[in-house]
Structure formats: structure tokens, C-alpha cells
Amino acid sequence: MSNGYKFTDSFFSFPIKIYDKESIEGYLKVDDILGDRGTEPDWIVGIMKIPAQWFVDDKVSWLDGYTRGRSLEEINREGFDITQVDVDGDIYTCAWERRKFEEKLNEFMEKYSNSIMKQIKEEEVGDE
């Protein structure tokens, strides 16, 4: 595509939780011993990038999620706080709640669609 378009512009970016391996191992040991994992393991924010076409091809789905350690009453009162994103069978935890994830995805897809339509129009004009 022309006019400053970059290949990476066709990827939707969102923040994901990347968990500390040692924290995860401890978290799972507590679950094995006590049957209760308690609070969420340590994590930092990373970025996941998914090609726009994967959303069109139904390779991506998402659903509400919540951080471990929150009570059901708290979730009912305040809502879900994360989004679980299934990318072709692999699950990622997005640090945004679902409504924000969908808002950002809609903004991205609109911009992406507009750039595709602009490219098609430019190619049609160039063919004349």
C-alpha cells in the first residue's frame, strides 16, 4: 500500500499478561497442596499483535475474564477486568476488559478497512 502504509499497520496490537515462570510454578504447587491457588502469579505487560485477516477468517475469539483472587460479589458489582483471547487455539490474557478490547478492535478494523479501500481506489485509478 502507498502513502506511508507499513506492513505492521495490518496487525492489531493489545496488551497481554506475561507471567513469571517461578511465580507460576509456586502458584501451581500451592494449588496441588491446598487445592486453592489464591492470588494471581506475578506478571508484566507485553504486547500481542494479530494480523487483521485473522479476525476476518475467524481465527480469533475473545471472552470476559477476571483476575484470580476477586470475589464473585466484586465481579458482579464492578464487572470483569480482563479479556481472554483465543488465537487459533492458543489463549492469551489481555490486560483490557472486554468492552475496551472491542472498542480498540473496532477502531483498528475501521482504520484498516479504510486503508484497504483507499488502496483499491488508487489501483483502479492507476489502471485507467
KOLZADREN-735423 format. One record per atom (N, C-alpha, C, CB): residue number from 0; residue in one letter; chain; x, y, z. Coordinates in Angstrom, 2 decimals. Glycine has a CB too. Example, Ala and Ser with C-alpha at 12.3 -4.5 7.8 and 13.67 -1.06 7.14 Angstrom:
<atoms>
ATOM   k r c      xx      yy      zz
ATOM   0 a A   13.19   -5.69    7.80
ATOM   0 a A   12.30   -4.50    7.80
ATOM   0 a A   13.20   -3.30    7.80
ATOM   0 a A   11.31   -4.47    9.05
ATOM   1 s A   12.85   -2.25    7.08
ATOM   1 s A   13.67   -1.06    7.14
ATOM   1 s A   12.90    0.03    7.87
ATOM   1 s A   14.08   -0.60    5.72
</atoms>
This chain:
<atoms>
ATOM   k r c      xx      yy      zz
ATOM   0 m A    0.83   -1.18    0.00
ATOM   0 m A    0.00    0.00    0.00
ATOM   0 m A    0.88    1.24    0.00
ATOM   0 m A   -0.95    0.00    1.20
ATOM   1 s A    0.39    2.28   -0.56
ATOM   1 s A    1.17    3.51   -0.66
ATOM   1 s A    0.81    4.48    0.46
ATOM   1 s A    0.95    4.17   -2.02
ATOM   2 n A    1.31    5.70    0.34
ATOM   2 n A    1.01    6.80    1.27
ATOM   2 n A    1.41    6.50    2.72
ATOM   2 n A   -0.47    7.11    1.22
ATOM   3 g A    2.61    5.97    2.92
ATOM   3 g A    3.12    5.77    4.26
ATOM   3 g A    2.64    4.51    4.97
ATOM   3 g A    2.77    6.93    5.08
ATOM   4 y A    1.90    3.67    4.30
ATOM   4 y A    1.41    2.45    4.92
ATOM   4 y A    2.57    1.51    5.18
ATOM   4 y A    0.35    1.76    4.02
ATOM   5 k A    2.58    0.90    6.34
ATOM   5 k A    3.61   -0.06    6.71
ATOM   5 k A    2.97   -1.42    6.94
ATOM   5 k A    4.38    0.42    7.98
ATOM   6 f A    3.71   -2.47    6.69
ATOM   6 f A    3.22   -3.84    6.88
ATOM   6 f A    2.65   -4.02    8.29
ATOM   6 f A    4.34   -4.86    6.63
ATOM   7 t A    3.32   -3.48    9.29
ATOM   7 t A    2.88   -3.66   10.67
ATOM   7 t A    1.55   -2.97   10.96
ATOM   7 t A    3.93   -3.15   11.62
ATOM   8 d A    1.11   -2.07   10.07
ATOM   8 d A   -0.19   -1.40   10.24
ATOM   8 d A   -1.35   -2.38   10.08
ATOM   8 d A   -0.34   -0.26    9.23
ATOM   9 s A   -1.09   -3.56    9.54
ATOM   9 s A   -2.15   -4.54    9.35
ATOM   9 s A   -2.28   -5.51   10.53
ATOM   9 s A   -1.91   -5.31    8.07
ATOM  10 f A   -1.63   -5.19   11.65
ATOM  10 f A   -1.69   -6.02   12.84
ATOM  10 f A   -2.36   -5.26   13.98
ATOM  10 f A   -0.27   -6.49   13.26
ATOM  11 f A   -3.31   -5.91   14.64
ATOM  11 f A   -3.96   -5.34   15.82
ATOM  11 f A   -3.09   -5.63   17.04
ATOM  11 f A   -5.42   -5.92   16.02
ATOM  12 s A   -2.77   -4.59   17.80
ATOM  12 s A   -1.91   -4.72   18.99
ATOM  12 s A   -2.74   -4.53   20.25
ATOM  12 s A   -0.75   -3.70   18.96
ATOM  13 f A   -2.46   -5.35   21.26
ATOM  13 f A   -3.12   -5.19   22.55
ATOM  13 f A   -2.21   -5.73   23.66
ATOM  13 f A   -4.51   -5.92   22.56
ATOM  14 p A   -2.41   -5.21   24.88
ATOM  14 p A   -1.54   -5.64   25.99
ATOM  14 p A   -1.95   -7.01   26.53
ATOM  14 p A   -1.58   -4.62   27.13
ATOM  15 i A   -0.94   -7.86   26.75
ATOM  15 i A   -1.20   -9.17   27.35
ATOM  15 i A   -0.38   -9.32   28.63
ATOM  15 i A   -0.86  -10.31   26.36
ATOM  16 k A   -0.85  -10.19   29.48
ATOM  16 k A   -0.13  -10.51   30.70
ATOM  16 k A    0.89  -11.60   30.40
ATOM  16 k A   -1.11  -10.94   31.84
ATOM  17 i A    2.14  -11.34   30.77
ATOM  17 i A    3.20  -12.33   30.63
ATOM  17 i A    3.62  -12.70   32.06
ATOM  17 i A    4.43  -11.79   29.77
ATOM  18 y A    3.40  -13.95   32.40
ATOM  18 y A    3.60  -14.41   33.77
ATOM  18 y A    5.04  -14.84   34.02
ATOM  18 y A    2.66  -15.54   34.08
ATOM  19 d A    5.51  -14.59   35.25
ATOM  19 d A    6.82  -15.02   35.70
ATOM  19 d A    6.79  -16.54   35.93
ATOM  19 d A    7.25  -14.26   37.00
ATOM  20 k A    7.73  -17.27   35.32
ATOM  20 k A    7.74  -18.73   35.37
ATOM  20 k A    7.80  -19.25   36.81
ATOM  20 k A    8.92  -19.27   34.58
ATOM  21 e A    8.68  -18.68   37.64
ATOM  21 e A    8.80  -19.14   39.02
ATOM  21 e A    7.52  -18.87   39.81
ATOM  21 e A    9.99  -18.46   39.71
ATOM  22 s A    6.90  -17.74   39.54
ATOM  22 s A    5.66  -17.41   40.22
ATOM  22 s A    4.56  -18.38   39.82
ATOM  22 s A    5.24  -15.97   39.89
ATOM  23 i A    4.52  -18.77   38.56
ATOM  23 i A    3.52  -19.74   38.07
ATOM  23 i A    3.75  -21.09   38.73
ATOM  23 i A    3.60  -19.89   36.52
ATOM  24 e A    5.01  -21.53   38.81
ATOM  24 e A    5.31  -22.82   39.42
ATOM  24 e A    4.88  -22.84   40.89
ATOM  24 e A    6.81  -23.14   39.31
ATOM  25 g A    5.14  -21.76   41.61
ATOM  25 g A    4.72  -21.67   43.01
ATOM  25 g A    3.21  -21.66   43.13
ATOM  25 g A    5.29  -20.42   43.66
ATOM  26 y A    2.57  -20.96   42.23
ATOM  26 y A    1.11  -20.87   42.18
ATOM  26 y A    0.50  -22.25   42.00
ATOM  26 y A    0.67  -19.93   41.03
ATOM  27 l A    1.08  -23.06   41.10
ATOM  27 l A    0.56  -24.39   40.86
ATOM  27 l A    0.84  -25.33   42.03
ATOM  27 l A    1.15  -24.96   39.58
ATOM  28 k A    2.00  -25.17   42.71
ATOM  28 k A    2.32  -26.01   43.87
ATOM  28 k A    1.33  -25.75   45.00
ATOM  28 k A    3.75  -25.74   44.35
ATOM  29 v A    0.99  -24.50   45.24
ATOM  29 v A    0.01  -24.15   46.28
ATOM  29 v A   -1.32  -24.81   45.96
ATOM  29 v A   -0.16  -22.60   46.41
ATOM  30 d A   -1.71  -24.81   44.68
ATOM  30 d A   -2.97  -25.44   44.27
ATOM  30 d A   -2.92  -26.94   44.53
ATOM  30 d A   -3.25  -25.16   42.78
ATOM  31 d A   -1.79  -27.59   44.23
ATOM  31 d A   -1.66  -29.03   44.45
ATOM  31 d A   -1.76  -29.37   45.94
ATOM  31 d A   -0.32  -29.54   43.89
ATOM  32 i A   -1.15  -28.53   46.77
ATOM  32 i A   -1.11  -28.81   48.22
ATOM  32 i A   -2.42  -28.44   48.90
ATOM  32 i A    0.04  -28.05   48.87
ATOM  33 l A   -2.90  -27.20   48.62
ATOM  33 l A   -4.07  -26.68   49.33
ATOM  33 l A   -5.38  -26.79   48.54
ATOM  33 l A   -3.83  -25.25   49.69
ATOM  34 g A   -5.27  -27.02   47.24
ATOM  34 g A   -6.47  -27.05   46.43
ATOM  34 g A   -7.03  -25.67   46.15
ATOM  34 g A   -7.52  -27.89   47.09
ATOM  35 d A   -6.22  -24.64   46.45
ATOM  35 d A   -6.65  -23.25   46.24
ATOM  35 d A   -5.45  -22.45   45.76
ATOM  35 d A   -7.27  -22.63   47.54
ATOM  36 r A   -5.54  -21.89   44.60
ATOM  36 r A   -4.40  -21.15   44.05
ATOM  36 r A   -4.24  -19.77   44.65
ATOM  36 r A   -4.55  -21.04   42.56
ATOM  37 g A   -5.26  -19.26   45.27
ATOM  37 g A   -5.14  -17.94   45.91
ATOM  37 g A   -5.02  -16.81   44.90
ATOM  37 g A   -3.95  -17.91   46.83
ATOM  38 t A   -4.07  -15.92   45.12
ATOM  38 t A   -3.92  -14.75   44.26
ATOM  38 t A   -3.18  -15.09   42.97
ATOM  38 t A   -3.18  -13.65   44.99
ATOM  39 e A   -3.28  -14.19   42.03
ATOM  39 e A   -2.68  -14.36   40.72
ATOM  39 e A   -1.15  -14.32   40.79
ATOM  39 e A   -3.19  -13.29   39.75
ATOM  40 p A   -0.45  -15.13   39.98
ATOM  40 p A    1.01  -15.09   39.94
ATOM  40 p A    1.50  -13.73   39.42
ATOM  40 p A    1.56  -16.23   39.06
ATOM  41 d A    2.79  -13.44   39.64
ATOM  41 d A    3.38  -12.20   39.17
ATOM  41 d A    3.41  -12.16   37.65
ATOM  41 d A    4.80  -12.03   39.72
ATOM  42 w A    3.19  -10.95   37.10
ATOM  42 w A    3.19  -10.79   35.65
ATOM  42 w A    3.61   -9.37   35.28
ATOM  42 w A    1.79  -11.11   35.07
ATOM  43 i A    4.00   -9.22   34.01
ATOM  43 i A    4.28   -7.91   33.44
ATOM  43 i A    3.46   -7.80   32.15
ATOM  43 i A    5.83   -7.72   33.16
ATOM  44 v A    3.35   -6.58   31.63
ATOM  44 v A    2.58   -6.37   30.40
ATOM  44 v A    3.49   -6.46   29.19
ATOM  44 v A    1.86   -5.00   30.43
ATOM  45 g A    3.06   -7.26   28.23
ATOM  45 g A    3.71   -7.36   26.93
ATOM  45 g A    2.70   -6.98   25.86
ATOM  45 g A    4.29   -8.79   26.68
ATOM  46 i A    3.08   -7.06   24.62
ATOM  46 i A    2.19   -6.71   23.51
ATOM  46 i A    2.00   -7.93   22.61
ATOM  46 i A    2.76   -5.51   22.70
ATOM  47 m A    0.75   -8.18   22.24
ATOM  47 m A    0.40   -9.22   21.27
ATOM  47 m A   -0.04   -8.52   20.00
ATOM  47 m A   -0.74  -10.17   21.82
ATOM  48 k A    0.38   -9.02   18.85
ATOM  48 k A   -0.01   -8.47   17.55
ATOM  48 k A   -0.63   -9.58   16.72
ATOM  48 k A    1.22   -7.84   16.81
ATOM  49 i A   -1.82   -9.30   16.20
ATOM  49 i A   -2.55  -10.29   15.41
ATOM  49 i A   -2.88   -9.69   14.05
ATOM  49 i A   -3.84  -10.77   16.15
ATOM  50 p A   -2.63  -10.42   12.96
ATOM  50 p A   -2.98   -9.90   11.64
ATOM  50 p A   -4.49   -9.65   11.53
ATOM  50 p A   -2.54  -10.87   10.53
ATOM  51 a A   -4.86   -8.54   10.94
ATOM  51 a A   -6.28   -8.19   10.77
ATOM  51 a A   -7.05   -9.32   10.09
ATOM  51 a A   -6.42   -6.89    9.95
ATOM  52 q A   -6.44   -9.95    9.12
ATOM  52 q A   -7.13  -11.00    8.36
ATOM  52 q A   -7.57  -12.15    9.26
ATOM  52 q A   -6.22  -11.53    7.25
ATOM  53 w A   -6.85  -12.41   10.34
ATOM  53 w A   -7.23  -13.50   11.24
ATOM  53 w A   -8.59  -13.25   11.88
ATOM  53 w A   -6.17  -13.68   12.32
ATOM  54 f A   -8.93  -11.98   12.12
ATOM  54 f A  -10.25  -11.67   12.68
ATOM  54 f A  -11.32  -11.97   11.63
ATOM  54 f A  -10.33  -10.18   13.13
ATOM  55 v A  -11.04  -11.65   10.38
ATOM  55 v A  -11.96  -11.90    9.28
ATOM  55 v A  -12.12  -13.40    9.05
ATOM  55 v A  -11.47  -11.21    7.98
ATOM  56 d A  -11.03  -14.15    9.18
ATOM  56 d A  -11.03  -15.59    8.95
ATOM  56 d A  -11.48  -16.41   10.16
ATOM  56 d A   -9.66  -16.04    8.53
ATOM  57 d A  -11.97  -15.74   11.20
ATOM  57 d A  -12.46  -16.41   12.42
ATOM  57 d A  -11.40  -17.25   13.13
ATOM  57 d A  -13.63  -17.29   12.08
ATOM  58 k A  -10.15  -16.79   13.12
ATOM  58 k A   -9.09  -17.48   13.85
ATOM  58 k A   -8.94  -16.91   15.25
ATOM  58 k A   -7.77  -17.38   13.09
ATOM  59 v A   -9.72  -15.86   15.57
ATOM  59 v A   -9.61  -15.19   16.87
ATOM  59 v A  -11.00  -15.06   17.48
ATOM  59 v A   -8.93  -13.78   16.71
ATOM  60 s A  -11.09  -15.40   18.77
ATOM  60 s A  -12.31  -15.14   19.53
ATOM  60 s A  -11.90  -14.63   20.90
ATOM  60 s A  -13.20  -16.44   19.65
ATOM  61 w A  -12.83  -14.04   21.63
ATOM  61 w A  -12.50  -13.46   22.94
ATOM  61 w A  -13.70  -13.54   23.85
ATOM  61 w A  -12.02  -12.00   22.79
ATOM  62 l A  -13.44  -13.51   25.14
ATOM  62 l A  -14.50  -13.58   26.14
ATOM  62 l A  -14.08  -12.89   27.42
ATOM  62 l A  -14.87  -15.04   26.41
ATOM  63 d A  -15.08  -12.60   28.25
ATOM  63 d A  -14.82  -11.98   29.54
ATOM  63 d A  -13.95  -12.88   30.41
ATOM  63 d A  -16.13  -11.66   30.26
ATOM  64 g A  -13.16  -12.26   31.26
ATOM  64 g A  -12.37  -12.99   32.24
ATOM  64 g A  -12.17  -12.13   33.47
ATOM  64 g A  -11.02  -13.42   31.64
ATOM  65 y A  -11.67  -12.74   34.53
ATOM  65 y A  -11.39  -11.96   35.74
ATOM  65 y A  -10.11  -12.46   36.39
ATOM  65 y A  -12.58  -12.04   36.73
ATOM  66 t A   -9.49  -11.55   37.09
ATOM  66 t A   -8.25  -11.83   37.78
ATOM  66 t A   -8.53  -12.71   39.00
ATOM  66 t A   -7.53  -10.53   38.19
ATOM  67 r A   -7.73  -13.75   39.15
ATOM  67 r A   -7.88  -14.64   40.30
ATOM  67 r A   -7.73  -13.85   41.59
ATOM  67 r A   -6.85  -15.80   40.24
ATOM  68 g A   -8.51  -14.23   42.58
ATOM  68 g A   -8.47  -13.54   43.86
ATOM  68 g A   -9.64  -12.58   44.03
ATOM  68 g A   -7.16  -12.79   44.01
ATOM  69 r A  -10.34  -12.26   42.96
ATOM  69 r A  -11.51  -11.40   43.05
ATOM  69 r A  -12.72  -12.26   43.43
ATOM  69 r A  -11.76  -10.64   41.71
ATOM  70 s A  -13.58  -11.74   44.28
ATOM  70 s A  -14.77  -12.49   44.68
ATOM  70 s A  -15.85  -12.34   43.60
ATOM  70 s A  -15.30  -12.00   46.06
ATOM  71 l A  -16.78  -13.29   43.60
ATOM  71 l A  -17.90  -13.21   42.65
ATOM  71 l A  -18.73  -11.96   42.91
ATOM  71 l A  -18.78  -14.47   42.75
ATOM  72 e A  -18.87  -11.58   44.17
ATOM  72 e A  -19.61  -10.36   44.51
ATOM  72 e A  -18.92   -9.14   43.89
ATOM  72 e A  -19.72  -10.19   46.03
ATOM  73 e A  -17.60   -9.09   43.99
ATOM  73 e A  -16.83   -7.99   43.41
ATOM  73 e A  -16.99   -7.95   41.89
ATOM  73 e A  -15.35   -8.11   43.78
ATOM  74 i A  -16.95   -9.11   41.26
ATOM  74 i A  -17.10   -9.18   39.81
ATOM  74 i A  -18.50   -8.74   39.40
ATOM  74 i A  -16.82  -10.62   39.30
ATOM  75 n A  -19.52   -9.18   40.15
ATOM  75 n A  -20.89   -8.74   39.87
ATOM  75 n A  -21.04   -7.24   40.01
ATOM  75 n A  -21.87   -9.45   40.79
ATOM  76 r A  -20.41   -6.68   41.02
ATOM  76 r A  -20.51   -5.24   41.31
ATOM  76 r A  -19.70   -4.40   40.31
ATOM  76 r A  -20.04   -4.96   42.73
ATOM  77 e A  -18.46   -4.82   40.03
ATOM  77 e A  -17.54   -3.99   39.24
ATOM  77 e A  -17.33   -4.49   37.82
ATOM  77 e A  -16.22   -3.91   39.93
ATOM  78 g A  -17.72   -5.71   37.53
ATOM  78 g A  -17.56   -6.28   36.19
ATOM  78 g A  -16.24   -7.03   36.02
ATOM  78 g A  -17.65   -5.18   35.16
ATOM  79 f A  -16.13   -7.64   34.87
ATOM  79 f A  -14.92   -8.38   34.51
ATOM  79 f A  -13.78   -7.40   34.25
ATOM  79 f A  -15.16   -9.28   33.28
ATOM  80 d A  -12.54   -7.83   34.53
ATOM  80 d A  -11.42   -6.89   34.40
ATOM  80 d A  -10.39   -7.28   33.35
ATOM  80 d A  -10.74   -6.77   35.72
ATOM  81 i A  -10.55   -8.45   32.73
ATOM  81 i A   -9.61   -8.87   31.68
ATOM  81 i A  -10.41   -9.52   30.54
ATOM  81 i A   -8.53   -9.86   32.25
ATOM  82 t A   -9.72   -9.78   29.44
ATOM  82 t A  -10.31  -10.47   28.31
ATOM  82 t A   -9.43  -11.65   27.95
ATOM  82 t A  -10.50   -9.52   27.09
ATOM  83 q A  -10.03  -12.82   27.83
ATOM  83 q A   -9.31  -13.99   27.37
ATOM  83 q A   -9.44  -14.02   25.85
ATOM  83 q A   -9.88  -15.32   28.03
ATOM  84 v A   -8.30  -14.07   25.15
ATOM  84 v A   -8.28  -14.04   23.70
ATOM  84 v A   -7.75  -15.37   23.17
ATOM  84 v A   -7.41  -12.85   23.17
ATOM  85 d A   -8.57  -16.05   22.39
ATOM  85 d A   -8.20  -17.33   21.79
ATOM  85 d A   -7.72  -17.03   20.37
ATOM  85 d A   -9.41  -18.35   21.79
ATOM  86 v A   -6.43  -17.27   20.15
ATOM  86 v A   -5.83  -17.03   18.84
ATOM  86 v A   -5.47  -18.39   18.24
ATOM  86 v A   -4.56  -16.10   18.94
ATOM  87 d A   -6.36  -18.88   17.39
ATOM  87 d A   -6.15  -20.15   16.70
ATOM  87 d A   -5.79  -21.27   17.68
ATOM  87 d A   -5.04  -20.00   15.66
ATOM  88 g A   -6.49  -21.31   18.81
ATOM  88 g A   -6.30  -22.37   19.80
ATOM  88 g A   -5.38  -22.05   20.96
ATOM  88 g A   -5.78  -23.55   19.12
ATOM  89 d A   -4.62  -20.96   20.89
ATOM  89 d A   -3.77  -20.53   22.00
ATOM  89 d A   -4.47  -19.40   22.75
ATOM  89 d A   -2.36  -20.07   21.49
ATOM  90 i A   -4.46  -19.47   24.09
ATOM  90 i A   -5.17  -18.50   24.91
ATOM  90 i A   -4.20  -17.46   25.47
ATOM  90 i A   -5.93  -19.20   26.06
ATOM  91 y A   -4.56  -16.19   25.33
ATOM  91 y A   -3.78  -15.07   25.86
ATOM  91 y A   -4.69  -14.25   26.77
ATOM  91 y A   -3.18  -14.19   24.72
ATOM  92 t A   -4.10  -13.69   27.83
ATOM  92 t A   -4.85  -12.86   28.74
ATOM  92 t A   -4.57  -11.40   28.42
ATOM  92 t A   -4.49  -13.18   30.21
ATOM  93 c A   -5.57  -10.73   27.89
ATOM  93 c A   -5.45   -9.30   27.57
ATOM  93 c A   -5.69   -8.50   28.84
ATOM  93 c A   -6.46   -8.88   26.44
ATOM  94 a A   -4.86   -7.50   29.07
ATOM  94 a A   -4.97   -6.68   30.28
ATOM  94 a A   -6.16   -5.71   30.23
ATOM  94 a A   -3.69   -5.91   30.50
ATOM  95 w A   -6.82   -5.61   29.08
ATOM  95 w A   -8.02   -4.76   28.97
ATOM  95 w A   -9.26   -5.60   29.26
ATOM  95 w A   -8.12   -4.13   27.55
ATOM  96 e A  -10.28   -4.94   29.79
ATOM  96 e A  -11.57   -5.62   29.91
ATOM  96 e A  -12.20   -5.70   28.52
ATOM  96 e A  -12.52   -4.88   30.92
ATOM  97 r A  -13.16   -6.59   28.35
ATOM  97 r A  -13.70   -6.91   27.03
ATOM  97 r A  -14.22   -5.69   26.27
ATOM  97 r A  -14.79   -7.92   27.16
ATOM  98 r A  -14.96   -4.80   26.94
ATOM  98 r A  -15.51   -3.64   26.22
ATOM  98 r A  -14.41   -2.77   25.63
ATOM  98 r A  -16.39   -2.80   27.16
ATOM  99 k A  -13.33   -2.57   26.37
ATOM  99 k A  -12.22   -1.77   25.86
ATOM  99 k A  -11.52   -2.52   24.71
ATOM  99 k A  -11.22   -1.44   26.99
ATOM 100 f A  -11.35   -3.82   24.86
ATOM 100 f A  -10.75   -4.63   23.80
ATOM 100 f A  -11.56   -4.47   22.51
ATOM 100 f A  -10.68   -6.12   24.21
ATOM 101 e A  -12.89   -4.59   22.61
ATOM 101 e A  -13.75   -4.49   21.44
ATOM 101 e A  -13.74   -3.08   20.85
ATOM 101 e A  -15.18   -4.88   21.80
ATOM 102 e A  -13.71   -2.07   21.71
ATOM 102 e A  -13.64   -0.68   21.23
ATOM 102 e A  -12.36   -0.45   20.42
ATOM 102 e A  -13.70    0.30   22.43
ATOM 103 k A  -11.24   -0.89   20.96
ATOM 103 k A   -9.96   -0.73   20.27
ATOM 103 k A   -9.91   -1.55   18.98
ATOM 103 k A   -8.79   -1.13   21.19
ATOM 104 l A  -10.47   -2.77   19.02
ATOM 104 l A  -10.50   -3.61   17.84
ATOM 104 l A  -11.36   -2.97   16.74
ATOM 104 l A  -11.04   -5.01   18.19
ATOM 105 n A  -12.52   -2.43   17.12
ATOM 105 n A  -13.38   -1.76   16.13
ATOM 105 n A  -12.69   -0.56   15.51
ATOM 105 n A  -14.69   -1.33   16.79
ATOM 106 e A  -12.00    0.24   16.32
ATOM 106 e A  -11.25    1.39   15.79
ATOM 106 e A  -10.18    0.92   14.80
ATOM 106 e A  -10.60    2.19   16.95
ATOM 107 f A   -9.46   -0.11   15.18
ATOM 107 f A   -8.40   -0.64   14.33
ATOM 107 f A   -8.97   -1.17   13.01
ATOM 107 f A   -7.64   -1.75   15.05
ATOM 108 m A  -10.03   -1.98   13.09
ATOM 108 m A  -10.59   -2.58   11.88
ATOM 108 m A  -11.18   -1.53   10.95
ATOM 108 m A  -11.65   -3.61   12.25
ATOM 109 e A  -11.75   -0.48   11.51
ATOM 109 e A  -12.27    0.60   10.67
ATOM 109 e A  -11.13    1.28    9.93
ATOM 109 e A  -13.06    1.62   11.52
ATOM 110 k A  -10.06    1.58   10.64
ATOM 110 k A   -8.90    2.21   10.03
ATOM 110 k A   -8.28    1.28    8.97
ATOM 110 k A   -7.85    2.57   11.10
ATOM 111 y A   -8.18    0.00    9.30
ATOM 111 y A   -7.62   -0.99    8.38
ATOM 111 y A   -8.49   -1.10    7.13
ATOM 111 y A   -7.50   -2.36    9.08
ATOM 112 s A   -9.81   -1.19    7.30
ATOM 112 s A  -10.73   -1.29    6.17
ATOM 112 s A  -10.63   -0.06    5.28
ATOM 112 s A  -12.16   -1.47    6.65
ATOM 113 n A  -10.56    1.11    5.89
ATOM 113 n A  -10.44    2.34    5.12
ATOM 113 n A   -9.15    2.37    4.31
ATOM 113 n A  -10.50    3.56    6.04
ATOM 114 s A   -8.07    1.89    4.87
ATOM 114 s A   -6.79    1.88    4.14
ATOM 114 s A   -6.84    0.89    2.98
ATOM 114 s A   -5.62    1.54    5.09
ATOM 115 i A   -7.52   -0.24    3.17
ATOM 115 i A   -7.67   -1.23    2.09
ATOM 115 i A   -8.50   -0.62    0.96
ATOM 115 i A   -8.34   -2.54    2.62
ATOM 116 m A   -9.61    0.03    1.31
ATOM 116 m A  -10.48    0.64    0.29
ATOM 116 m A   -9.73    1.75   -0.46
ATOM 116 m A  -11.77    1.21    0.93
ATOM 117 k A   -8.93    2.51    0.26
ATOM 117 k A   -8.15    3.57   -0.38
ATOM 117 k A   -7.17    2.97   -1.38
ATOM 117 k A   -7.40    4.40    0.68
ATOM 118 q A   -6.53    1.88   -0.99
ATOM 118 q A   -5.58    1.22   -1.88
ATOM 118 q A   -6.28    0.71   -3.14
ATOM 118 q A   -4.88    0.05   -1.16
ATOM 119 i A   -7.45    0.11   -2.99
ATOM 119 i A   -8.20   -0.41   -4.13
ATOM 119 i A   -8.56    0.74   -5.08
ATOM 119 i A   -9.50   -1.14   -3.65
ATOM 120 k A   -9.01    1.85   -4.53
ATOM 120 k A   -9.37    3.00   -5.36
ATOM 120 k A   -8.15    3.55   -6.10
ATOM 120 k A  -10.01    4.11   -4.51
ATOM 121 e A   -7.02    3.61   -5.42
ATOM 121 e A   -5.78    4.11   -6.04
ATOM 121 e A   -5.34    3.18   -7.18
ATOM 121 e A   -4.65    4.23   -4.99
ATOM 122 e A   -5.50    1.87   -6.98
ATOM 122 e A   -5.14    0.92   -8.02
ATOM 122 e A   -6.08    1.02   -9.22
ATOM 122 e A   -5.16   -0.51   -7.47
ATOM 123 e A   -7.38    1.26   -8.95
ATOM 123 e A   -8.33    1.41  -10.04
ATOM 123 e A   -8.02    2.65  -10.87
ATOM 123 e A   -9.75    1.49   -9.50
ATOM 124 v A   -7.68    3.75  -10.22
ATOM 124 v A   -7.32    4.99  -10.92
ATOM 124 v A   -6.05    4.78  -11.72
ATOM 124 v A   -7.14    6.16   -9.91
ATOM 125 g A   -5.11    4.05  -11.16
ATOM 125 g A   -3.84    3.79  -11.83
ATOM 125 g A   -4.00    2.91  -13.06
ATOM 125 g A   -2.88    3.16  -10.87
ATOM 126 d A   -5.04    2.06  -13.07
ATOM 126 d A   -5.27    1.15  -14.19
ATOM 126 d A   -5.93    1.85  -15.39
ATOM 126 d A   -6.13   -0.01  -13.74
ATOM 127 e A   -6.49    3.03  -15.19
ATOM 127 e A   -7.20    3.72  -16.27
ATOM 127 e A   -6.27    4.32  -17.27
ATOM 127 e A   -8.09    4.77  -15.73
</atoms>
